[in-house]
Structure formats: C-alpha cells, structure tokens
Amino acid sequence: MLIGEVARRSGVSARMLRHYDSLGLARPTGRTVGGYREYTLEDIRRIFYVEGLRSLGLSLRQIARTLDDPGFTPSTLVGHLIRGTEERLNREHELLERLRTVDAAEPAGWQDVARIVELLRGLGSQSAARRQQAVLAQAEHASIPVEALARAVLTESDPNVAGALRWALARGGGDGIAILASGMASDDVDVRRRAVLALAELTDDEATAMLTGALDDTDTTIRGHAALTLGARGVTQAVPTLLGMVVEGPNDVEAAELLGALARNADWAGQIMSALVDELAAHTADPAVRMRLTQALAEMPGTIALNVLRQLTHDDHRPVALIASGLVKVLQERPNDETRAPRTG
C-alpha cells in the first residue's frame, strides 16, 4: 500500500508518515519498482501503535523505546505520565481559579489585574509576614477580590494573617458569603472555626442566619463564637448556648453579660431567669457551676434576681453564699427603675 493510500485509510498525514519514517518509528518495509514507499499490514499496524501511544502523551522518543525495546515494561512510564498529567491539570486548575478571581473582581484596567495577581502571589507565600502585607496592601483599594480573600481565610493558620483577612473581607461586603458557607459545611473542624470567625465580622442578615445555624454545630468552640456574636446582636436564639457557656465555664463572663442584655427584653427576662434557676437546681453539688450561675444572676437587669440571690445567701457552699451576700447588697442599692430597653431577636 502506497503512502497516499495509507494516509487516507489511517488518518495520518503523508507528511507525518514521512516524519515517522525518518525517525525510524514506522518505516515501510518495501519499495515499489519506481522507488515509492510501500507499507505492509504489519507496517500499518505499527503506525496505529504509534498514534495510540501519542494519544497517551508519550513523546516520539518514548514511543520508539516502547516499541523497540523488548525488555521495556510500560508500568513505570505510565505512572510517570499519570503524575505529569495530574501536575499539569493542577496547574491548569490554578490558572482557571486565578482567572475567575480576576474576573469576579471586575477590574477596571490592567493595573487592577496586575494588583490582583500580586495579591494572589502574596497569599501563596510561605512567609506569614508577606501574606499579611499582601492583604493589607490590597485592602487599600476600592476593588477587592473578595472571593480570593474568603478562600484564603478558610485555610490560613497564622492568627495575624487570619485577622487581616477577616478585616479585609468585612470591608469587601458579603460577596464571599457563599465560600464561607462552604467552609461551615466542611468536615474539618478547623475550617469551620475559621469560617465562623469570618462570619462574625459580617453584619448582614445572611451572615447572621448562618451564625444562627452554627449554634447546632458539634464543636463547642464554634457554638460559642456564634452565640457570643448573636447575643451581642440581640438574637435570642443564642440564649440556650449562652446558658450552657455559663454552666460549662469558657467565656462564662461574656455569656452572662449578654444574657443580662437579652433579659432587658421583657418577653425574655422571665425565661432567662427561670433557666438560671433550673440550672442552679440541677447543679446542687458543684460549687464552681453554682458560683458562675450566681454571678450571672447579678447581670440581670434591675432587681429581678434579688430574691433568688437572697436565697443563695444560705447556700450550702460557703463561697456561693458569700458571693450572693455581696451581690444582694449591690442590688439593693440599684434603682428599681433601671432602664430595660427592649431588644428584638
């Protein structure tokens, strides 16, 4: 079969067939009387081998070795090709994400594009100081690549850099909320912790709703961050978690202060007081818990906790009784008409 016929039937151009011939990859075994290349069925089969291996990403040199070395095994080469392809795909994916980041920032000109690229390079630095500097420099501009900041805040372990990222993210508005939402859905508790801290810096309704959902998280730290933020915003759904924080200890002072603020809402004052009394009844044998609950009662508005504190002056645990006695004196001097501005939540 002459070269033109082979080209038509194989789909390999005559020029490429000649190239294969010159390299010794797929040479015709015969010649016609007129000196033209003549391919046998075995020659054509080798051409298809060459084309098949090229489709796997092998170089022509690798193909020659594969076909001509009887002792050559493909496993090592195929493994190398797999790793190389994975690395190439990773680079392509990084490029795609970089392009999407630039596009999402809606740059006004090439100067903005260069600035965003510089930020992305800075965020990829091994130096925490360099990452922080890149974030702070970016935040000075009107156009902020919020999505890039949101992705970075979920992976940043350095507290100073993370703080800078949250600050810059808050300045950029709520455009990164979807990425933070994905962080809150992560199985990695550290990612969720970073996400809840970033959400606490955002004041829009969507962020508040996500923080409310975080009250059901399995991690106590995440629940605590969410409850303290929501309590400061007057969201009463945080009350059970705040009560738990008073009982368990971490951040009990902050939690007690927020419970007192929420109790200024007349609709919630009675419920919060009842809950504190119930916890006292449930922890009769634990003086540390009773002391925290006693101190939380002092945060209640006006004198609504006075009668309960009077009862605690006779508590079986002397430290609790002493604290209650001191608080009773303070509350007795507190004006009964202390402001109880209602809060909604």
Secondary structure as the mmCIF struct_conf table of DSSP 4:
data_model
#
loop_
_struct_conf.conf_type_id
_struct_conf.id
_struct_conf.beg_label_comp_id
_struct_conf.beg_label_asym_id
_struct_conf.beg_label_seq_id
_struct_conf.end_label_comp_id
_struct_conf.end_label_asym_id
_struct_conf.end_label_seq_id
STRN STRN1 LEU A 2 LEU A 2
HELX_RH_AL_P HELX_RH_AL_P1 ILE A 3 SER A 10
HELX_RH_AL_P HELX_RH_AL_P2 ALA A 14 LEU A 23
TURN_TY1_P TURN_TY1_P1 GLY A 24 GLY A 24
BEND BEND1 LEU A 25 ALA A 26
BEND BEND2 THR A 29 THR A 29
STRN STRN2 GLY A 30 ARG A 31
TURN_TY1_P TURN_TY1_P2 VAL A 33 GLY A 34
STRN STRN3 ARG A 37 GLU A 38
HELX_RH_AL_P HELX_RH_AL_P3 LEU A 41 SER A 55
TURN_TY1_P TURN_TY1_P3 LEU A 56 GLY A 57
HELX_RH_AL_P HELX_RH_AL_P4 LEU A 60 ASP A 68
TURN_TY1_P TURN_TY1_P4 PRO A 70 GLY A 71
HELX_RH_AL_P HELX_RH_AL_P5 PRO A 74 ALA A 104
TURN_TY1_P TURN_TY1_P5 ALA A 105 ALA A 105
BEND BEND3 ALA A 108 GLY A 109
HELX_RH_AL_P HELX_RH_AL_P6 TRP A 110 LEU A 123
TURN_TY1_P TURN_TY1_P6 GLY A 124 GLY A 124
BEND BEND4 GLN A 126 GLN A 126
HELX_RH_AL_P HELX_RH_AL_P7 ALA A 128 GLN A 138
TURN_TY1_P TURN_TY1_P7 ALA A 139 GLU A 140
BEND BEND5 HIS A 141 ALA A 142
HELX_RH_AL_P HELX_RH_AL_P8 VAL A 146 THR A 155
HELX_RH_AL_P HELX_RH_AL_P9 PRO A 159 ARG A 171
TURN_TY1_P TURN_TY1_P8 GLY A 172 GLY A 172
BEND BEND6 GLY A 174 GLY A 174
TURN_TY1_P TURN_TY1_P9 ASP A 175 GLY A 176
HELX_RH_AL_P HELX_RH_AL_P10 ILE A 177 MET A 184
TURN_TY1_P TURN_TY1_P10 ALA A 185 ALA A 185
BEND BEND7 ASP A 187 ASP A 187
HELX_RH_AL_P HELX_RH_AL_P11 VAL A 189 ALA A 200
TURN_TY1_P TURN_TY1_P11 GLU A 201 GLU A 201
BEND BEND8 ASP A 204 ASP A 204
HELX_RH_AL_P HELX_RH_AL_P12 ASP A 205 GLY A 213
HELX_RH_3T_P HELX_RH_3T_P1 ALA A 214 ASP A 216
BEND BEND9 THR A 218 THR A 218
HELX_RH_AL_P HELX_RH_AL_P13 THR A 220 ALA A 232
TURN_TY1_P TURN_TY1_P12 ARG A 233 GLY A 234
HELX_RH_3T_P HELX_RH_3T_P2 THR A 236 ALA A 238
HELX_RH_AL_P HELX_RH_AL_P14 VAL A 239 GLU A 248
TURN_TY1_P TURN_TY1_P13 PRO A 250 ASN A 251
HELX_RH_AL_P HELX_RH_AL_P15 ASP A 252 LEU A 262
TURN_TY1_P TURN_TY1_P14 ALA A 263 ARG A 264
BEND BEND10 ASN A 265 ASN A 265
HELX_RH_AL_P HELX_RH_AL_P16 ALA A 266 ALA A 282
TURN_TY1_P TURN_TY1_P15 HIS A 283 ALA A 285
HELX_RH_AL_P HELX_RH_AL_P17 PRO A 287 LEU A 297
TURN_TY1_P TURN_TY1_P16 ALA A 298 GLU A 299
BEND BEND11 MET A 300 PRO A 301
TURN_TY1_P TURN_TY1_P17 GLY A 302 ALA A 305
HELX_RH_AL_P HELX_RH_AL_P18 LEU A 306 LEU A 312
TURN_TY1_P TURN_TY1_P18 THR A 313 HIS A 314
BEND BEND12 ASP A 316 HIS A 317
HELX_RH_AL_P HELX_RH_AL_P19 ARG A 318 GLN A 332
TURN_TY1_P TURN_TY1_P19 GLU A 333 GLU A 333
BEND BEND13 ARG A 334 ARG A 334
TURN_TY1_P TURN_TY1_P20 ASN A 336 ASP A 337
#
